Amino acid sequence: MFKDENTSVPVEEGETYDVTIQDIARLGDGIARIEGFVVFVPNTSVGDEVRIKVERVLPKFAFASIVE
């Protein structure tokens, strides 16, 4: 595990969040932001309001999937 005292990541792997897709990434994934932190959500469109589950968290962004 790495230790980074300067950066606080506002999401946790395995947690669910309600988000609105704000943008589309170059590869087509939707982009949501949680406290400014970028979360990529595949199979979404701008304006979608979805519940997501965070699958992987990296220092500058995270990947999530839609919770059905």
FIDO-316710 format. One line per 3 residues: number of its first residue (from 1); for each residue x, y negated, z negated of N, C-alpha, C, O. Coordinates in steps of 0.2 Angstrom, whole numbers, plus 2048, in hexadecimal, padded with zeros to 3 digits. Layout:
NUM = X,Y,Z,X,Y,Z,X,Y,Z,X,Y,Z; ... $
! end
This chain:
1 = 804,806,800,800,800,800,804,7FA,800,809,7FA,7FD; 802,7F5,804,806,7EF,804,803,7EA,7FF,7FE,7EA,7FD; 808,7E5,7FD,805,7E0,7F8,806,7D9,7FB,80C,7D7,7FD $
4 = 801,7D5,7FB,801,7CF,7FE,7FD,7CA,7FA,7F7,7CA,7FA; 801,7C7,7F6,7FD,7C2,7F1,7FB,7BC,7F4,7F6,7B9,7F0; 7FD,7BA,7FA,7FB,7B4,7FD,7F4,7B4,800,7F1,7AF,801 $
7 = 7F2,7BA,803,7EC,7BB,807,7E7,7BF,803,7E8,7C4,801; 7E1,7BC,803,7DB,7BF,800,7D7,7C1,806,7D4,7BD,809; 7D6,7C8,806,7D1,7CA,80B,7CA,7CB,808,7C9,7CF,803 $
10 = 7C5,7C8,80B,7BE,7C8,808,7BA,7CE,80A,7B4,7CE,808; 7BD,7D3,80D,7B9,7D9,80E,7BD,7DF,80C,7C3,7DF,80B; 7B9,7E5,80B,7BC,7EB,808,7BA,7F1,80D,7B4,7F1,80F $
13 = 7BF,7F6,80E,7BD,7FC,812,7B8,7FF,80E,7B8,800,808; 7B3,802,812,7AD,806,810,7A7,801,80D,7A2,804,80C; 7A8,7FB,80D,7A3,7F6,80A,79E,7F4,810,7A0,7F4,816 $
16 = 798,7F3,80F,793,7F0,814,792,7E9,813,792,7E6,80D; 791,7E6,818,78F,7DE,818,78A,7DD,81E,78A,7E0,823; 786,7D8,81C,781,7D5,821,785,7CF,825,787,7CA,822 $
19 = 785,7D0,82C,789,7CB,82F,785,7C9,836,780,7CC,838; 787,7C3,839,784,7C1,83F,78A,7C1,844,790,7BE,842; 78A,7C4,84A,78F,7C4,84F,78F,7BD,852,78B,7BA,854 $
22 = 795,7BA,851,796,7B3,853,79A,7B2,85A,799,7AD,85D; 79D,7B7,85C,7A1,7B7,862,7A3,7BE,865,7A1,7C3,862; 7A6,7BE,86B,7A8,7C5,86E,7AF,7C4,86F,7B2,7C0,872 $
25 = 7B2,7CA,86D,7BA,7CA,86E,7BB,7CC,876,7B7,7CE,879; 7C1,7CB,878,7C3,7CD,87F,7C2,7D4,881,7C0,7D5,887; 7C2,7D9,87C,7C0,7E0,87E,7B9,7E1,87D,7B7,7E7,87E $
28 = 7B5,7DC,87B,7AE,7DD,87B,7AB,7DE,874,7A5,7DF,874; 7AF,7DF,86F,7AC,7E0,868,7A9,7DA,866,7AC,7D4,867; 7A4,7DA,862,7A1,7D4,85F,7A6,7D2,859,7A9,7D6,856 $
31 = 7A6,7CB,858,7AA,7C9,852,7A5,7C6,84D,7A1,7C1,84F; 7A6,7C8,847,7A2,7C5,841,7A8,7C2,83D,7AD,7C4,83D; 7A6,7BD,839,7AA,7BA,834,7A7,7BB,82D,7A1,7B9,82C $
34 = 7AB,7BD,828,7A9,7BD,821,7AE,7B9,81D,7B4,7BA,81D; 7AC,7B3,81B,7B0,7AE,818,7B6,7AC,81C,7BB,7AB,81A; 7B4,7AC,823,7BA,7AA,828,7BE,7B0,82A,7C2,7AF,82F $
37 = 7BD,7B5,827,7C1,7BB,829,7BE,7BF,82F,7B8,7C0,82E; 7C2,7C0,834,7BF,7C3,83A,7BE,7CB,839,7C2,7CE,837; 7B8,7CD,83B,7B6,7D4,83B,7B4,7D6,842,7AF,7D3,845 $
40 = 7B7,7DB,845,7B5,7DD,84C,7AF,7E2,84B,7B0,7E7,847; 7AA,7E2,84F,7A4,7E6,84F,7A2,7E8,856,79F,7E4,859; 7A4,7EF,858,7A2,7F1,85E,79B,7F1,860,797,7F2,85B $
43 = 799,7F1,866,792,7F2,868,78D,7ED,865,787,7EF,863; 78F,7E7,865,78B,7E1,863,78B,7DC,868,790,7DB,86C; 787,7D7,867,786,7D1,86B,786,7CB,867,784,7CB,861 $
46 = 788,7C5,86A,787,7BF,866,780,7BE,863,77B,7BE,867; 780,7BC,85D,779,7BB,85A,776,7C1,856,771,7C0,853; 779,7C7,858,776,7CD,854,777,7CC,84D,77D,7CA,84A $
49 = 772,7CD,849,773,7CD,841,773,7D5,83F,76E,7D8,840; 778,7D7,83D,779,7DE,83C,77C,7E0,835,780,7DB,832; 77B,7E6,832,77E,7E8,82C,784,7EC,82F,784,7F1,833 $
52 = 78A,7EB,82C,790,7EE,82E,794,7F2,828,793,7F0,822; 797,7F7,82A,79C,7FA,825,7A3,7F9,827,7A5,7FB,82D; 7A7,7F7,823,7AE,7F5,825,7B2,7FC,825,7B2,800,820 $
55 = 7B5,7FD,82B,7B9,804,82B,7C0,803,82A,7C3,808,827; 7C3,7FD,82C,7CA,7FC,82C,7CC,7F5,82A,7C9,7F1,82E; 7D0,7F4,825,7D2,7ED,824,7D9,7EC,825,7DD,7F0,822 $
58 = 7DB,7E7,829,7E2,7E5,82A,7E3,7DE,827,7DE,7DB,825; 7E9,7DB,827,7EA,7D5,824,7E6,7CF,827,7E4,7CA,823; 7E5,7CF,82D,7E2,7C9,830,7DB,7CA,833,7D7,7C6,835 $
61 = 7D9,7D1,834,7D2,7D2,836,7D0,7D9,834,7D4,7DD,831; 7CA,7DB,835,7C7,7E2,833,7C3,7E5,839,7C1,7E1,83E; 7C2,7EB,839,7BD,7EE,83E,7B8,7F1,83A,7B8,7F4,834 $
64 = 7B2,7F1,83D,7AC,7F4,839,7A7,7F7,83E,7A8,7F6,844; 7A2,7FB,83C,79D,7FE,840,796,7FC,83D,796,7FA,837; 791,7FC,842,78B,7FB,840,788,800,83B,789,806,83D $
67 = 784,7FE,836,781,803,832,77A,804,834,776,7FF,835; 778,80A,836,771,80A,839,76C,80B,833,766,80C,834 $
! end
